Amino acid sequence: MTTTQNRASKPPAEFTERQRALRQWLLMAADNLSTAQREWREEGVALLRCGGLWGVVYIEAPLVYAAAGTDAAAAVDRYLARTLRGPVFANLLRHSYYVLTPTSTGHHLAWARPRDDAYYMGAGHYLAVPTPARTDSGQRRYWCVEADRPGALVSADAVTALVRTGRDRLVSESGEH
């Protein structure tokens, strides 16, 4: 363990100012601040609460790949940045993407009925969120689209359109009508 990792309250020097601000904003969703800081230091992810500051739309990777027209990580990341214009992280172990959205997203008709390939996670859900410094697609969990500032979220309409596009393309590819 490095000296930097031993400091409980100070983020590593390699954090940018924006990442520090994002880190503080995300940590406001922690049930226990010191536990979340320790988890980020030791594991690179911390268990954070959905439904207060933000909600999350879970999307299975094949649906994202269909919408993007590729499964190449860099191309998918560029597509998500261009299409969603807000924070998204990937979990390569679960083959899934997590889009940070306003908590009001859960009230949209498109998210009223959960489906296996995409669903809204609000109050009562917890999620392992990577530290803002994890932006490399070579990591198991990483921010494929970083937030440009604390509080920046993806609109419900944008994530709904992405999911609709992915589902439409999967149906077209399968030959179903």
C-alpha positions as CSV (number, residue, x, y, z in Angstrom):
1,M,0.0,0.0,0.0
2,T,1.4,3.4,-1.0
3,T,1.6,6.4,1.3
4,T,-1.2,8.1,-0.7
5,Q,-3.5,5.1,-0.1
6,N,-2.9,5.3,3.7
7,R,-4.4,8.8,3.9
8,A,-8.1,8.3,4.7
9,S,-9.5,11.7,3.8
10,K,-7.2,13.0,1.0
11,P,-7.8,11.8,-2.6
12,P,-4.7,10.9,-4.6
13,A,-2.6,13.7,-6.1
14,E,-3.4,12.4,-9.6
15,F,-7.1,13.4,-9.2
16,T,-8.0,16.4,-11.3
17,E,-9.9,19.3,-9.6
18,R,-13.1,18.1,-11.5
19,Q,-12.6,14.6,-10.2
20,R,-12.2,15.9,-6.7
21,A,-15.4,17.8,-7.0
22,L,-17.2,14.8,-8.5
23,R,-15.8,12.6,-5.7
24,Q,-17.3,14.9,-3.0
25,W,-20.6,15.0,-4.8
26,L,-20.8,11.2,-5.3
27,L,-19.8,10.7,-1.6
28,M,-22.9,12.6,-0.5
29,A,-24.8,9.4,-1.5
30,A,-22.8,7.2,1.0
31,D,-24.4,5.9,4.1
32,N,-21.0,6.1,5.8
33,L,-18.5,8.5,4.4
34,S,-15.4,6.9,5.9
35,T,-16.4,3.5,4.7
36,A,-17.1,4.7,1.2
37,Q,-13.7,6.6,1.1
38,R,-12.0,3.4,2.3
39,E,-13.7,1.3,-0.3
40,W,-12.7,3.7,-3.1
41,R,-9.1,3.7,-1.8
42,E,-8.8,-0.1,-1.4
43,E,-11.2,-1.5,-4.0
44,G,-11.7,1.4,-6.5
45,V,-15.5,1.1,-6.0
46,A,-17.8,2.2,-3.1
47,L,-21.3,1.2,-2.3
48,L,-23.5,4.3,-2.8
49,R,-27.2,4.9,-2.4
50,C,-29.5,5.6,-5.4
51,G,-32.6,7.7,-5.2
52,G,-31.4,10.8,-3.3
53,L,-29.0,12.8,-5.5
54,W,-29.5,10.7,-8.6
55,G,-31.1,7.6,-9.9
56,V,-29.5,5.0,-12.2
57,V,-30.7,3.3,-15.3
58,Y,-29.2,-0.2,-15.6
59,I,-28.7,-1.3,-19.2
60,E,-27.3,-4.7,-20.3
61,A,-24.3,-4.4,-22.6
62,P,-25.8,-6.1,-25.7
63,L,-28.5,-3.5,-25.7
64,V,-25.9,-0.7,-25.6
65,Y,-23.8,-2.4,-28.3
66,A,-26.9,-2.7,-30.5
67,A,-27.6,1.0,-30.1
68,A,-24.0,1.9,-30.7
69,G,-23.6,-0.5,-33.6
70,T,-20.4,-1.9,-32.2
71,D,-19.0,-3.7,-29.1
72,A,-15.6,-2.0,-29.4
73,A,-15.1,-0.3,-26.0
74,A,-13.7,3.0,-27.3
75,A,-16.4,3.3,-30.0
76,V,-19.1,2.5,-27.5
77,D,-17.7,5.1,-25.0
78,R,-17.7,7.8,-27.8
79,Y,-21.2,6.9,-28.8
80,L,-22.5,7.1,-25.2
81,A,-20.7,10.5,-24.7
82,R,-22.2,11.9,-27.9
83,T,-25.7,10.4,-27.3
84,L,-26.2,10.8,-23.5
85,R,-24.0,13.7,-22.7
86,G,-23.8,12.8,-19.0
87,P,-22.2,10.3,-16.6
88,V,-22.2,6.6,-17.4
89,F,-20.0,3.8,-16.0
90,A,-19.5,0.3,-17.2
91,N,-19.2,-2.9,-15.2
92,L,-17.4,-5.3,-17.4
93,L,-17.9,-8.2,-15.0
94,R,-21.7,-7.9,-15.3
95,H,-21.6,-6.8,-18.9
96,S,-23.7,-3.8,-18.0
97,Y,-23.8,0.0,-18.1
98,Y,-25.1,2.4,-15.5
99,V,-26.5,5.8,-16.5
100,L,-26.8,8.5,-13.7
101,T,-30.2,10.2,-14.2
102,P,-32.5,12.5,-12.2
103,T,-34.5,10.8,-9.6
104,S,-37.7,11.8,-11.5
105,T,-36.7,9.3,-14.3
106,G,-38.4,6.6,-12.3
107,H,-41.7,8.5,-12.8
108,H,-41.5,8.3,-16.6
109,L,-43.9,5.8,-18.2
110,A,-41.0,4.1,-20.0
111,W,-39.5,3.0,-16.7
112,A,-42.7,2.1,-14.9
113,R,-42.3,-1.6,-15.8
114,P,-38.9,-3.1,-15.2
115,R,-37.5,-5.3,-17.9
116,D,-34.5,-7.7,-17.8
117,D,-32.4,-5.7,-20.3
118,A,-32.9,-2.2,-18.7
119,Y,-34.5,-0.8,-15.6
120,Y,-34.5,2.2,-13.3
121,M,-32.8,2.0,-9.9
122,G,-34.0,4.6,-7.4
123,A,-34.7,4.7,-3.6
124,G,-33.9,1.5,-1.9
125,H,-31.1,0.5,-4.4
126,Y,-27.4,0.5,-3.7
127,L,-24.7,0.3,-6.3
128,A,-21.0,-0.2,-6.4
129,V,-19.8,3.0,-8.0
130,P,-16.2,3.5,-9.3
131,T,-14.1,6.3,-8.1
132,P,-14.1,9.3,-10.5
133,A,-10.4,8.6,-11.3
134,R,-11.3,5.2,-13.0
135,T,-11.7,6.2,-16.6
136,D,-9.7,3.5,-18.3
137,S,-11.7,0.8,-20.2
138,G,-9.1,-1.7,-19.1
139,Q,-10.6,-1.7,-15.6
140,R,-13.5,-3.9,-14.6
141,R,-15.6,-0.9,-13.5
142,Y,-14.9,2.5,-15.1
143,W,-16.5,5.8,-16.1
144,C,-16.9,5.5,-19.8
145,V,-18.5,9.0,-19.8
146,E,-17.4,11.3,-17.0
147,A,-19.6,13.9,-15.6
148,D,-18.4,17.3,-16.6
149,R,-19.5,18.7,-13.2
150,P,-21.1,17.7,-9.9
151,G,-24.9,17.4,-10.4
152,A,-24.7,16.7,-14.2
153,L,-27.1,13.9,-15.1
154,V,-28.4,12.2,-18.2
155,S,-32.0,13.2,-19.1
156,A,-34.7,10.6,-18.9
157,D,-35.5,11.2,-22.6
158,A,-31.9,10.6,-23.7
159,V,-31.6,7.3,-21.9
160,T,-35.1,6.2,-23.0
161,A,-34.2,6.9,-26.6
162,L,-30.9,5.0,-26.4
163,V,-32.7,1.9,-24.9
164,R,-35.4,2.2,-27.6
165,T,-32.8,2.3,-30.3
166,G,-31.0,-0.7,-29.0
167,R,-34.2,-2.7,-28.7
168,D,-35.3,-1.8,-32.2
169,R,-31.9,-2.8,-33.6
170,L,-31.9,-6.1,-31.8
171,V,-35.4,-6.9,-33.1
172,S,-34.3,-5.9,-36.7
173,E,-31.2,-8.0,-36.5
174,S,-33.2,-11.0,-35.2
175,G,-35.6,-10.8,-38.1
176,E,-38.6,-10.4,-35.8
177,H,-41.4,-7.9,-36.5
